[in-house]
Amino acid sequence: MAQSASHLRIAGSAEPAPAPDLNDLLTRVSRGDEAAFGAIYDALGASVYGMAKRVIRDPARAEEVSQEVFIQVWQSAARFDAARGNAKSWVLTLAHRRAVDAVRHDQAATNRENKYDWSSGPDFDEVAETVTVSLEHEQVRRCLDSLTGLQREAVDLAYYKGYTYAEVAETLDANPATVKTRMRDGLVRLRDCLGVEA
């Protein structure tokens, strides 16, 4: 009995298990592993919500988008390619894209509702919606192409991959103050190109 209690003490004093490898977890999710999906959610849920809330601002809408992101992770984990980046960046890129799409979709819906003649006609025009979203994406791509190389790289790393200013500076081998300035100038140029009110 004493020997068994001693054995339990030794087993209980073992060091905590290392943090799970997110790339490995994502591979397991692609094979339908629900436990791995739960671990990915536990590891990245707060980061995904934080990214969505930074873009969307509305906490309830950010929660909805976060849930949509994890549904997308579950459905498309097989598309993750570790050779092109790590799991956290991949998931945060999905989160950022979905959050930006949500903002643009909500704004487009508000604009359409304000302009819509409610006296007659269908409630929803699927073709117009598809064309609008396609044109909006094309405009964003065109505006991104108008940035300088450093501005485009900095914006891409910060807003699509979730990097901090320090991480962007390190990745681009640039001074953090220069990166901040380039990003600010790039975002101003994007805002003007997209016609967004300051």
C-alpha positions in Angstrom: 0.0 0.0 0.0 2.8 2.4 1.0 4.7 1.5 -2.1 1.7 2.2 -4.3 1.2 5.7 -2.6 4.8 6.5 -3.2 4.4 5.5 -6.8 1.5 7.9 -7.1 3.4 10.8 -5.6 6.2 10.2 -8.1 3.8 10.0 -11.0 1.9 13.1 -9.8 5.1 15.1 -9.6 6.1 14.6 -13.2 6.5 17.7 -15.3 3.5 18.9 -17.2 3.2 17.6 -20.8 4.6 20.0 -23.4 2.2 22.2 -25.4 0.8 20.2 -28.3 2.2 20.8 -31.8 -0.5 22.8 -33.6 0.7 21.6 -37.0 0.3 18.0 -35.8 -3.1 18.8 -34.3 -4.3 20.3 -37.6 -3.2 17.2 -39.5 -5.2 15.1 -37.1 -8.2 17.4 -37.5 -8.0 16.8 -41.2 -8.6 13.1 -40.5 -11.7 13.9 -38.4 -10.0 13.8 -34.9 -12.5 15.6 -32.6 -10.1 15.6 -29.7 -7.4 17.4 -31.8 -10.1 19.9 -32.9 -10.9 20.6 -29.3 -7.2 21.1 -28.6 -6.9 23.5 -31.5 -9.9 25.4 -30.3 -8.5 25.6 -26.7 -5.1 26.8 -28.1 -6.3 29.4 -30.6 -9.9 30.3 -29.6 -8.9 33.5 -27.8 -6.5 34.6 -30.6 -9.2 34.0 -33.3 -11.8 36.0 -31.3 -9.2 38.8 -30.6 -8.4 39.0 -34.3 -12.1 39.1 -35.3 -12.9 41.7 -32.6 -10.1 44.0 -33.7 -11.5 44.0 -37.3 -15.2 43.9 -36.6 -15.4 45.8 -33.2 -18.8 44.3 -32.3 -18.2 41.5 -29.7 -21.3 39.5 -30.7 -20.5 39.6 -34.4 -16.9 38.7 -33.6 -18.1 35.7 -31.7 -20.2 34.6 -34.7 -17.2 35.0 -37.0 -15.0 33.1 -34.6 -17.4 30.2 -34.7 -17.5 30.3 -38.5 -13.7 30.2 -38.5 -13.6 27.1 -36.5 -16.3 25.5 -38.6 -14.0 26.3 -41.6 -11.0 24.9 -39.8 -12.9 21.6 -39.2 -14.1 21.5 -42.8 -10.8 22.5 -44.6 -8.0 21.4 -42.3 -6.8 19.1 -45.1 -5.9 22.3 -47.1 -3.3 23.3 -44.5 0.2 23.0 -45.8 2.9 23.1 -43.1 5.5 23.8 -45.8 3.9 27.2 -46.4 3.5 28.3 -42.8 2.5 27.3 -39.3 -0.9 26.3 -38.1 -1.4 29.4 -36.0 -0.7 31.7 -38.9 -3.0 29.7 -41.1 -5.9 29.8 -38.7 -5.4 33.5 -38.0 -5.3 34.2 -41.7 -8.7 32.4 -42.0 -10.0 34.5 -39.1 -8.8 37.8 -40.6 -10.2 37.1 -44.0 -13.5 36.0 -42.6 -13.7 39.1 -40.4 -12.9 41.5 -43.2 -15.5 39.7 -45.4 -18.0 40.1 -42.6 -17.3 43.8 -42.3 -17.5 44.3 -46.0 -20.6 42.1 -46.3 -22.4 43.9 -43.5 -21.5 47.3 -45.0 -22.7 46.3 -48.4 -25.9 44.9 -47.0 -26.5 48.2 -45.1 -25.8 50.2 -48.2 -28.1 48.1 -50.3 -30.8 48.3 -47.7 -30.5 52.1 -47.6 -30.8 52.3 -51.4 -33.3 49.6 -51.9 -36.8 50.5 -53.2 -39.0 48.5 -50.8 -42.2 49.1 -52.8 -41.7 46.0 -54.9 -39.3 43.3 -56.1 -37.6 40.4 -54.5 -36.1 40.6 -51.0 -32.7 39.3 -52.1 -30.8 39.2 -55.4 -28.2 36.4 -55.2 -26.6 37.4 -58.5 -26.1 41.0 -57.4 -24.7 39.8 -54.1 -22.2 37.5 -55.8 -21.1 40.3 -58.3 -20.8 42.9 -55.4 -18.6 40.6 -53.3 -16.5 39.7 -56.3 -16.0 43.4 -57.3 -15.2 44.3 -53.6 -12.5 41.6 -53.5 -11.1 42.8 -56.8 -11.0 46.4 -55.5 -9.1 45.3 -52.4 -6.6 43.3 -54.5 -6.1 46.3 -56.8 -5.6 48.7 -53.8 -3.1 46.3 -52.2 -1.2 46.3 -55.5 -0.9 50.1 -55.3 1.1 49.9 -52.1 4.9 49.9 -52.0 6.6 46.5 -51.6 7.4 47.1 -47.9 3.9 48.5 -47.2 2.3 45.5 -48.8 4.5 43.0 -47.0 4.0 44.7 -43.6 0.2 44.9 -44.0 0.1 41.3 -45.2 2.1 40.1 -42.2 0.2 42.2 -39.6 -3.4 41.9 -40.8 -3.4 38.6 -42.7 -1.0 36.6 -40.6 -1.5 38.2 -37.2 2.1 39.4 -36.6 3.0 42.1 -34.1 4.9 45.2 -35.2 8.1 43.6 -33.6 7.5 40.3 -35.5 6.9 42.2 -38.8 10.1 44.2 -38.3 12.1 41.1 -37.5 10.7 39.2 -40.5 11.4 42.1 -42.9 14.7 42.9 -41.2 13.6 46.5 -40.7 13.5 49.0 -38.0 10.3 48.8 -35.9 9.7 52.5 -36.2 10.1 52.3 -40.0 7.6 49.4 -40.1 5.0 51.4 -38.1 5.4 54.4 -40.4 5.1 52.3 -43.6 2.1 50.4 -42.2 0.4 53.6 -41.2 1.1 55.2 -44.6 0.0 52.0 -46.3 -3.3 51.8 -44.4 -4.0 55.5 -45.2 -3.4 54.7 -48.9 -5.7 51.7 -48.7 -8.4 53.6 -46.9 -8.3 56.3 -49.6 -8.2 53.8 -52.4 -11.2 51.9 -51.0 -13.1 55.1 -50.4 -13.5 54.4 -46.6 -14.4 57.3 -44.4 -11.8 57.9 -41.7 
